[in-house]
């Protein structure tokens, strides 16, 4: 049995431009055909014999004039219709083009997130096999990389379920500050020492692999799914620890929770190199955060932080008339 390879896949932009061209040609050809049929019909009716010769001659002359006028107007309509159709189709197809381009960029980011730890894992296994003295350290690093790769796969599955609408989201009134405290507590191998300020906010400061993470959380109630919210906040903190510092320098991460402009907001700020254009949640972790925000009718806002740093805010809606207990 002979197997033939199918045609090579066409790039997204090229495929959409081709579709745009074909639709423009199709609609323009249909309009032109309609104009031709209309002009031909008027010309045929005007030449049909009816009544006296004088009336027929006068009618035929008027019909020919009408046919010429219709032909001229039809030509102008066809000439103007083609570029107008091209522009309108561009407006209709541009969102699809942007979505597909973003999808391709996202897949590239996911491939990078998976390829880098796997390549490092392979190198660590080789090192552990060839150098028994560094075996324990290499295996510990390999274990962390395996855990990180597992988190990446979980984020990928979570994003796919959120994007397809197959993951049930059940928002309820819950303490956002407690959700964030749980995320920060998971970073420490020992129990956290939480201080309560005079305003009633929880204050925490801890060291994570040489990096500093501080938390200032006011009691805040929000409408949220606690499991998804915890995952989103964990991604924000992990992203700040990974990218929110210059090479060779420790990260300084400040996490705050409180009400801002009628919404419950988690802010994660770092003192790293800051945002680089194009600004947007292109990575897998931030993409999951964006989908979690969308599922809660919330918002994900990226902006400049201190010196210059990055400040990312995740906002959740607040239940109407909700009072703290």
N, C-alpha and C positions, 0 to 999 in steps of 0.2 A: 504494500500500500504506500502510495506516494503522499507525503505530507508537505504541504506548502505553508511557508510562513506568511502570515497576514501582512498587510501594509504597516510600515513603521508608524507609530503614534505621532500625531501632529502636535506641535507645541500649542499650549492653550491660547495664547494671543493670536497666533496664526489661524487656528481653527475658528475662533470667534470672528475674526476679520473676514474669513472666507464665508462663514454663515451670513454675516452682515452684507457682503457683496451679493451673494446669491439671492437673498431676500429683497434687496434693493432692485436687482435686475428683474426678479419675478413680478413684484408689485408694479414696477414701471411698465413692463411688457403687458400686463393685464390692463393697465390704464390706457396704454397706446392702442391696444386691440379694441377696447371699448370706444375710443374716439373714432377709430377707423370704421367700426360698425355703424356708429351714429351718423357720421358723414355720408357713408354709403347709403344708409337708409333714407336720409333726407334727399339725397341726389336722385335716388330711384323713385321716391314718391313724387318729386317735382317733375320728373320726366314721364310719368304715367299719363296716358290720354284721358281727359275728362272734360266734358262740356264742349263749347265752341272752340274753334281754332285760336281765336283771339285770346280767349280766357286761358287756354292751355299754354299759349306762348308767354303770356304775362306771368302765369303761375310758375312756368318752368324757369323763367328768368329770375323770379324772386327766390325760387328754391335753390338755384345755382348760387345766388348771392349768399343765401343762408348757409349753404354747404361750405362755401369758401370761408365765411366768418367762423363757422364751427371748426373747420380745419385749422385756421390760424390760432384760435383760442385753445384748441386741443393741443397743438404743438407747443404753445407756451406753457400749458399746464403740465405736459409731459416733461418739458425741459426743466421746469421748476420743481416738479414732483420728485425727481431722482435725488438731487442733493438734499431736499427736505427729508425724504425717507431715510437717506444715509445718516443724517444727523439724529433723527428720532430713534432709529435702531441703535445708534451709538449710545444714546441716553439709556435705552432699555437694557443693552447688553453690558454696559460698563460695570454695574454692580456684580454681575456674574463673573466678569473678567477679574475684578478686584478680589472676589471671594475665592476663585480658583487660584489666583496668584498667591493669595495669603495661605491657602491650603498647601500649595507646593512649598512655600517658605517654611510653613509649620512642619511638614514632613522632613525637610532638610534639617531643621532644628532638632527634631526627635532623633533622626539618624545620628546626628552629632552627639546628642545626650547619651545614646546607647553605645556608639562606637568608641568614644573616649574611655569610659570606664572598662569596657571589655578589652581594649588594647592594653591598658594599664594592668588589668587583671592577668592577662597572658604573660606580661613581663614579670609580674610578681611571682607567679607560679614557677617560671623559669629560674628566677633568682633563688627561690626557696629550694628548688631541686638541686641547684648547682652550688649553693653556699649555705651549708647547715648552720653557720653562726648567725645568719640573719633570717633563718627560717621562721622563728616565732613572730618577729616584727612583720615580715612579709605576709604571713598568714593573717595577722590581725588587720593589716591594710586591705588584704583581699576580701576579708569578711565584710569590712565596711563598704567596699566597692560593690559587693554582691547585694548588700542591703540597699545601697543607693540605686542600683539597676532595678531592683524589685520595686522601689518607690516610683521609678520612671515608668515601668510597665503599668503599675496601678494608676498613675496619673493619666496615662494614655487610655486605659479602659474607662476611667471615670469621665474623661473628656468626651470620648465616643458616646457613652450612654447619655451624658447631658445634652450633647449636640443632637442626638437622635430622639430625645424625649422619652427614652425607655426607663430612665431612672426616676422613680417617684421622689419628688421634693415635698417635704412636709414641714413648712415653716410653722413655728409656734413661738409664743412669748418665752424668751430664755435670757439668761444673764450672759451678755457678750463678754463682759470682763472675766467671768469665770472660765469661759471657753478659751480665752487668750491665756489666762493663767495656767490652764492645763497644758497648753502647747509649750509655754516657757518651762514648766516643770519637767516636761519630758526631755528637755535639753540637759538637765542636771542629773548626775548619778545619785545625788543625795537630796534629802528633803530641803525645799527652799525655805529661807527665812523671810517671811512677808511682813513688812512694816506698814502700818496704817497711818496715813497723814492726818493732820487736823481736819482736812476737808473730807475724810472718809475714803480716800483713794488708796489702793494697794500699791506699794512700792517694792520692787524686787531688783536686785542687781546680782549677776553671776558671770563667771568666766567659762567659756566654752572653747576648748582647744586653743587657748591663748586669745580668743576674741572676747569682747565685753558686750553683754546684752543687758539692757536695763528696761524695766517695765513700770509704767505709771498708769494704773487702770482705775477709773472712776466706776462706781456701780452703774451699769448701763443695761437696760432691757431693750431687746430688739426682737423683731420677727425673723426667725432663722431656723434652719435645720441644723441642729448642733453638730452632727457628724460632718456634713459638708462644710460648715463654717470652720470647724477645727482643721479640716484638711486645707482649706484655703489659707488660713492664717499660718499654718505650718509651712506651706509653700512660700509665703511671703518672707517669713523669717529665714528659711533655708536659702532662698534666693539672695537675701541681704548678706548672710554669712559667706556665701560663695563668691558673690560679685561686688559686695559693698566695701571693698578696701583695695588699696594699691598693692602690687606684688611686694611681698616681704614685710608688709605692715599689718598689724592686727586690725580687725574690724571693730568699729564702735557702733552698735545697733541700739537705737532708742525706739521702743514700742509704747504707744499710748492708746488708751481707749477712753472714749467719751462721746458726748453729744455735740454735733456740729450741724448747724443749719437744719435742725429738725430731723436729723438722722443719727443713728448709732454708727460711729466710725472707728475703725482700727487704723492707726497710722504707723508705718514702719519706715524709719529714716536711718540713713547711714551717712558716713563721712567719706565715702569712696570717691572715685573719679567722676561720678555723675553720669547723667544720661547722654547717650550718643545717638544722633539721628541715623535712621528714622526712629522716632520714639514710638514704642508700642509693645504690647505684651506678646512678642513673637515666640518666646520660649515655651516649652511644655508646661512648666510650673505656673507661670503667669497666665498662660492660656486657660488652664483649669480654674484659676482664680476668677478670670473674666467670665467664664461660663457659670461659675457659682454665683457671682454677683448678678448676672442676667437672670438666673433661675429664681433669685429672691427679689427681683425688681429693684436691685440695688445698683451700685456703680463702682467702677475701679478707676481711680484717678492717679496719674503719674505726673510728678513734677520735680522741681529742683529742691534739694535738701540743704543742710548746712555744709558750708566749706568744701566744695559746692554740694557734693553728695546727691543722694536720690531720696525722694519722699514719695511713698506709695500709700494711698488711702483706699481702704475697702469699706464701703458704706452699705448699711442695711436699713430697711424701713423700721420705724418705731411704731408699736401698737398704739392706737388712739386711746387716750385716757388710761394707759397702763401706769400703775403706781407700784413703786418698789415696796416690797414687804420688809 
